[in-house]
Amino acid sequence: MKADSSTYSLTEHEWPALAAGTINLADAHARHSLSSDSVRRVSEVTRDLLAHTGSDYFEAETWFREALTRHTGQHYPVPSSYLTYSASIALDVIAKYLRSVQGPIGMLTPTFDSVPALFTRSGLDLVPVPEERVLPGCDTGFLDSLELGALVVVAPNNPTGAILKPDQASTLIEWAARHDVLLVLDVSFRMFDPKLKLDLVEMADDIGADVTTVDDTGKTIPLHDTKVGVLTATRALARDLGSICTDVLLNVSELNIRMLAALLEDDGPHGEAARARAVAAANQKHLEQLLGLTLDLRDEHAFQRSVAWLHLGGNRDAVIDACRARSVQVLPGDRFYWNRDHGDTDNPGSQWIRVPLLRDKDLFGQGLEALDSALRSVKASGEMV
């Protein structure tokens, strides 16, 4: 008996897309090619490290932290920030810490379902917070009514791309300070939003708010899933969060952080972060032209998203099946609404798919052609709703 695909987690949906011969339009990791200059830099770093046994791990960490700051605007001092192998590990550390917090934990919806899953597995009581109540404007009256112990916000959000405006970031941090709410900001996609080039932790420390942030290089730098997730905390939280981090791991690979530092060091128009934004922009334009859509945010805070959130209506499942028949994997939207019944037609995500934009032009074009063909075949068969 075939399992209902709506019962699969989003990561389980992404897994088959890694197979050879499959066009991966499922996961949101950066999977486009490095520039030739970046390939040279990575090769040099690898050769140099392997040729010397007396390496300096702390010098490598300092190089990485300073290089990342150039892109995010946030500082990553020791001992207030900790390097992990992924944003998921950093979030799991935070979830473990939140078991000591009194009150329910507010969690944005929709958002990638592994985030609420990690918190639920830590035994936390989650309260869904609709995205529009927080991003891009913050409804503090609504948040007051929830009587939260902590609030988790993903910004830019995955899958919608909704942003946190700088003035609203200040409002949110001030609200957290007034109400003694621990604020968790997952800003893994912020290198695509120049408006969020802010030291959010410093802002929080200045007014006495409890805030922790999570950054992730894997959403921007295409290094075959070699990535670093960085957990940064305000002073009052740093020691306890650090204790959990050191229970989880000693350190991340020096080779990882040296390769990533080499790629992040260039914060100019030819650096890998800028290239990622350019790749996403070109693919978004191609998608809009082929499918007749407009994905740009319609205000002055528009930024270059790295994923597309596409509404297909009631024929969504038929289109996904037709894509799979063409060896293309896309991500169904149901489980982004983690607080809704999956497989229920009343679930808003049941009419949506998410498509990543960080793919090489030719592969992305093949995937889009297959998606367009799938849409046309469903329409021709009379399955369109």
C-alpha positions in Angstrom: 0.0 0.0 0.0 1.4 3.4 -1.0 2.1 5.7 2.0 0.4 9.1 2.0 3.3 11.4 1.0 1.8 14.1 3.2 2.9 12.1 6.2 6.6 12.5 5.2 8.6 15.2 6.8 10.0 17.9 4.4 13.5 16.4 4.8 12.2 13.0 3.8 10.7 14.7 0.7 14.1 16.3 -0.1 16.1 13.0 0.3 15.0 11.4 -3.0 16.1 14.5 -4.9 19.7 13.7 -4.1 19.7 10.7 -6.4 21.7 10.7 -9.6 19.6 11.4 -12.7 17.1 13.4 -10.6 16.7 17.2 -11.0 16.8 18.5 -7.5 14.3 21.4 -7.1 13.5 20.3 -3.6 16.0 21.3 -0.9 17.0 24.9 -0.4 20.7 24.4 0.1 23.0 26.3 -2.3 23.7 23.8 -5.1 25.0 26.0 -7.9 28.6 25.9 -9.1 31.5 27.8 -7.5 33.3 30.3 -9.6 36.7 29.2 -11.0 38.4 31.7 -8.6 36.6 30.1 -5.7 37.6 26.6 -6.8 41.2 27.8 -6.8 40.8 29.2 -3.3 39.3 26.1 -1.9 42.1 24.0 -3.5 44.8 26.2 -2.0 43.3 26.0 1.4 42.9 22.2 1.3 46.5 21.7 0.0 48.0 24.1 2.6 46.2 22.5 5.5 47.0 18.9 4.5 50.6 19.8 4.0 51.1 21.2 7.5 50.6 19.2 10.7 51.0 22.3 13.0 47.8 23.9 12.1 46.2 26.7 14.2 42.5 26.0 14.8 41.9 29.2 16.7 43.4 31.4 13.9 41.1 29.6 11.5 38.0 30.3 13.6 38.9 33.9 13.9 39.3 34.2 10.1 35.9 32.5 9.6 34.1 34.7 12.2 35.5 37.9 10.8 34.7 36.9 7.2 31.1 36.0 8.1 30.6 39.4 9.9 31.3 41.2 6.6 28.1 39.7 5.2 25.8 39.6 8.2 26.8 42.8 10.1 26.8 40.7 13.3 29.9 40.0 15.4 30.6 36.5 16.6 32.8 36.9 19.8 34.0 34.0 22.0 32.4 32.9 24.3 29.0 34.3 23.0 29.0 32.4 19.7 29.5 28.8 18.9 30.2 27.0 15.6 28.2 23.9 14.7 27.9 21.7 11.6 24.4 23.0 10.7 21.6 25.4 11.7 19.6 22.3 12.8 22.3 21.4 15.4 22.3 25.0 16.7 18.5 25.0 16.9 18.5 21.6 18.7 20.9 23.1 21.3 18.5 26.1 21.7 15.5 23.7 22.1 17.3 21.8 24.9 18.0 25.1 26.7 14.4 26.2 26.3 13.2 23.3 28.5 14.2 25.6 31.4 12.0 28.4 30.2 8.6 29.0 31.8 5.7 29.4 29.5 4.8 28.1 26.0 7.1 28.6 23.0 5.7 30.6 20.1 6.7 29.2 16.7 6.1 30.8 13.3 3.8 29.1 10.8 4.3 28.4 8.0 8.0 27.5 8.3 10.2 24.5 7.5 8.8 21.6 9.6 12.2 20.4 11.1 12.3 23.6 13.2 9.1 22.9 15.2 9.9 19.1 15.1 13.2 19.7 16.9 11.5 21.8 19.6 8.6 19.3 20.0 11.0 16.4 20.4 12.6 18.4 23.3 9.2 18.3 25.0 8.3 21.9 24.5 4.8 23.2 24.3 4.5 25.0 21.0 2.0 27.7 20.1 1.6 28.5 16.4 2.2 32.2 15.5 0.9 33.2 12.1 3.6 34.7 10.0 1.6 37.8 9.2 1.5 38.6 12.9 5.3 39.0 13.0 6.7 39.5 9.4 7.3 42.1 8.2 5.4 44.1 10.8 5.1 43.0 14.5 1.7 42.8 16.1 2.9 43.2 19.7 -0.7 43.2 21.0 -1.3 39.8 19.6 2.0 38.5 20.9 1.1 39.9 24.4 -2.0 37.8 24.4 -0.1 34.5 24.0 1.9 34.9 27.3 4.9 33.3 25.8 8.1 32.2 27.4 10.0 32.3 24.1 9.3 33.1 20.5 11.0 31.5 17.4 11.1 33.6 14.3 12.6 32.5 11.0 13.5 35.6 8.9 13.7 35.7 6.0 11.1 33.0 6.3 11.3 29.6 4.6 9.2 29.1 2.4 7.5 32.4 1.8 10.6 34.7 1.9 8.8 37.1 4.3 11.3 39.5 5.8 11.9 41.2 9.2 12.3 44.9 8.6 15.1 46.6 10.6 12.7 48.8 12.5 10.5 45.9 13.3 13.5 43.9 14.5 14.0 46.6 17.0 10.3 46.6 18.0 10.4 42.8 18.4 13.6 42.9 20.6 12.2 45.7 22.7 8.9 43.7 23.1 10.9 40.7 24.2 12.8 42.8 26.8 9.6 44.3 28.2 7.9 40.9 28.6 11.0 38.8 29.5 10.5 36.6 26.5 13.5 34.8 25.1 13.6 35.6 21.3 15.1 33.0 18.9 15.9 34.5 15.5 16.8 31.9 12.8 18.4 34.2 10.2 19.9 31.4 8.1 18.8 33.2 4.8 19.8 36.7 5.8 22.7 37.0 3.3 19.9 37.5 0.7 18.4 40.4 2.6 20.8 43.3 2.9 18.3 45.1 5.2 19.0 42.5 7.9 22.8 43.2 7.9 22.5 44.0 11.6 24.1 43.0 14.9 20.9 41.7 16.4 22.6 40.3 19.5 24.4 43.6 20.3 21.0 45.4 19.9 19.5 43.0 22.4 22.4 43.3 24.9 22.1 47.1 24.8 18.5 46.9 26.1 18.7 43.8 28.2 16.7 41.4 26.0 17.4 37.7 25.9 18.1 36.9 22.2 19.9 34.1 20.4 20.5 34.0 16.6 21.3 31.2 14.2 23.3 31.8 11.0 24.0 29.2 8.3 26.5 29.3 5.4 24.8 26.4 3.6 21.9 28.5 2.4 24.3 30.7 0.4 27.7 29.1 -0.1 27.6 26.1 -2.5 30.2 23.9 -1.0 28.5 20.5 -1.4 26.8 20.7 2.0 30.0 21.7 3.8 28.6 24.4 6.0 28.7 25.9 9.4 25.8 26.9 11.6 26.6 29.7 14.1 24.7 30.1 17.3 25.1 33.5 18.9 23.6 34.5 22.3 23.3 37.6 24.4 25.5 37.7 27.5 23.0 36.3 30.0 22.4 33.2 27.8 25.9 32.5 26.5 27.3 30.4 29.3 24.3 28.0 29.6 23.9 27.6 25.8 27.7 27.1 25.5 27.6 24.3 28.0 25.0 22.5 25.9 27.1 23.1 22.8 30.1 21.6 24.3 28.1 18.5 25.3 27.2 18.1 21.6 30.6 18.6 20.0 34.2 19.8 20.6 34.6 21.8 17.4 33.8 21.8 13.7 36.3 20.7 11.1 39.2 23.2 10.6 39.1 22.3 7.0 35.5 23.2 6.8 35.9 26.6 8.4 39.0 27.5 6.4 37.3 26.6 3.1 34.3 28.7 4.0 36.3 31.6 5.3 38.2 31.7 2.0 34.9 31.9 0.2 33.3 34.5 2.5 36.4 36.7 2.6 35.4 38.4 -0.6 32.3 40.4 0.2 32.4 42.3 -3.1 30.4 41.9 -6.3 32.4 38.9 -7.4 32.3 37.0 -4.1 30.2 33.9 -3.6 27.5 35.6 -1.6 26.9 38.2 -4.4 27.1 35.4 -7.0 24.4 33.5 -5.1 22.1 36.5 -5.2 22.8 36.9 -8.9 22.0 33.2 -9.6 18.8 33.4 -7.7 17.8 36.6 -9.5 18.4 35.1 -12.9 16.5 31.9 -12.1 13.6 33.8 -10.6 13.3 35.9 -13.8 13.4 32.7 -15.9 10.7 31.2 -13.7 8.5 34.3 -13.9 8.8 34.5 -17.7 8.1 30.8 -18.3 5.2 30.4 -15.9 3.8 34.0 -16.2 4.2 34.8 -12.5 5.5 37.7 -10.5 7.4 36.9 -7.3 8.9 40.2 -6.3 7.8 41.6 -3.0 5.7 44.7 -3.6 7.3 47.2 -1.2 10.5 49.2 -0.7 12.0 46.3 1.3 12.0 43.9 -1.7 15.0 41.6 -1.7 16.4 38.7 -3.7 14.8 35.5 -2.4 16.6 32.2 -2.7 13.3 30.1 -2.9 10.1 30.5 -4.8 6.7 29.8 -3.2 4.3 28.9 -6.0 0.5 28.6 -5.8 -0.8 25.7 -8.0 -4.3 25.4 -6.6 -6.2 22.2 -6.3 -4.2 20.4 -9.0 -1.0 20.7 -6.9 -0.6 16.9 -6.2 -1.2 16.0 -9.8 1.5 18.4 -10.9 3.9 17.0 -8.3 3.3 13.5 -9.6 3.8 14.6 -13.2 7.1 16.2 -12.2 8.3 13.0 -10.5 7.4 11.1 -13.6 9.8 13.5 -15.4 12.6 12.9 -12.7 12.1 16.3 -11.1 11.5 16.6 -7.3 9.8 19.7 -5.9 8.6 20.2 -2.4 4.9 20.1 -1.4 3.8 22.9 0.9 1.6 21.0 3.4 4.1 20.5 6.1 5.4 24.0 6.2 2.1 24.6 8.0 3.3 22.3 10.8 0.3 22.9 13.1 -2.3 21.8 10.5 -3.5 18.3 9.6 -1.4 17.0 6.8 -3.3 15.7 3.8 -6.3 17.9 4.7 -7.5 20.0 1.8 -8.1 22.9 4.3 -4.4 23.0 4.9 -3.3 26.2 3.1 0.0 24.5 2.0 -1.9 21.8 0.1 -2.1 24.2 -2.9 1.6 25.3 -2.9 5.0 24.0 -3.8 8.4 25.5 -2.9 11.2 25.6 -5.5 14.8 26.6 -4.7 16.5 29.1 -7.0 20.2 28.4 -6.2 20.8 26.0 -9.1 23.0 26.3 -12.2 21.2 27.9 -15.1 21.1 24.8 -17.4 19.8 22.4 -14.7 17.3 24.9 -13.4 16.1 25.5 -16.9 15.6 21.7 -17.4 13.7 21.6 -14.2 11.4 24.5 -15.1 10.8 23.0 -18.6 9.7 19.8 -16.8 7.5 21.7 -14.4 5.9 23.6 -17.3 5.4 20.3 -19.1 3.8 18.8 -16.0 1.4 21.7 -15.7 0.4 21.5 -19.3 -0.1 17.7 -19.1 -2.3 18.0 -16.1 -4.3 20.7 -17.8 -4.7 18.6 -21.0 -5.8 15.6 -19.1 -8.6 17.6 -17.5 -7.3 17.2 -14.0 -6.9 21.0 -13.5 -9.1 22.3 -10.6 
